[in-house]
């Protein structure tokens, strides 16, 4: 299905969803209950909308990659140096060391030489791995991502605190307070994947080893990272947004995430708490803010209406335009909790300001043809860190216990 056709299907499905859901609500209002078949139909359309939304985002990612020359068949041809390094890497992964002697790998930014027996992934393969992550991981797209050459990233955050005031021409000027600075330190953690292939497969010239490795490792890295950026405890992995101490937003303090308390999940059927959550974020952070939830939560929110009967959730019916809720973009990450007692299923944040992901430069591969014969193992590692760097820029919705 093409992107244009998918968008048109979303539009038709949403109109059908509204009509059937309105009929369901009228039956409840009139009879106190609804026809199970009608309720089932509404849920079926709701699920179709979710699936179509996923397809739209996938097709948009593919079109973007093709336009940037990051996908087979799209963009301009690679230059000779890039092609040579890619071929050299493929030969190395196949175990043919002698074939790379004529390639000046040392002169490039990425070196294949490693005294510990590993090889640095050439630039084009490393980029492909990151590209898969960017397509699949919501947090990598939303947060600020920085590459560093050390194990730790540090920055100072000014919490304010400097005082000022009005004074008469000859009045006494009292000494003012100095700003309060907090240091944020994020350490990188080692992430690994170890795909295996038979030597027969590697000897097959039709197999693009670089592309295969990028896909296999990229998917594994994305799944591990995606979970860590949401719920990681910070021990040997990044610290996720849901792992920080939560506090009622009225009592917000630096180092914690403020939350808005909602009704019990069975009573979560109005827009008031969503509006409260949206306005819990300071005005300076709202430009660039978005909602983050999983597909199941969206299926519930999709049914919400305002006082005039208008649906709060709207599908993105234009290419590269996201779904919206209360006029702000909605992003989806299935690592987030479902709606449930004492859960935090929805975050509203300016993620560019709130969360930082750091990548230690270089993805490394160690070719191991000995440990698991007849398979050749590719022990692939990279170092990644993540954490909140601006606590004011992120808020959560907490579901009540009862």
Secondary structure as UniProt FT lines:
FT   HELIX           3..31
FT   HELIX           36..67
FT   TURN            68..69
FT   TURN            72..73
FT   HELIX           80..93
FT   TURN            94..95
FT   HELIX           97..100
FT   TURN            101..102
FT   HELIX           105..107
FT   TURN            115..116
FT   STRAND          119..120
FT   HELIX           123..136
FT   HELIX           138..142
FT   STRAND          144..148
FT   STRAND          152..158
FT   TURN            169..170
FT   STRAND          181..187
FT   STRAND          189..198
FT   HELIX           199..203
FT   TURN            205..206
FT   HELIX           209..231
FT   HELIX           241..243
FT   STRAND          246..248
FT   HELIX           249..251
FT   TURN            254..255
FT   STRAND          257..262
FT   HELIX           265..267
FT   HELIX           272..280
FT   HELIX           283..286
FT   TURN            287..288
FT   STRAND          290..293
FT   HELIX           295..301
FT   TURN            302..303
FT   TURN            307..308
FT   STRAND          313..314
FT   TURN            319..320
FT   STRAND          324..325
FT   TURN            326..327
FT   STRAND          328..332
FT   TURN            334..335
FT   TURN            341..342
FT   STRAND          346..349
FT   HELIX           351..354
FT   STRAND          355..368
FT   TURN            371..374
FT   STRAND          375..388
FT   HELIX           391..393
FT   STRAND          394..399
//
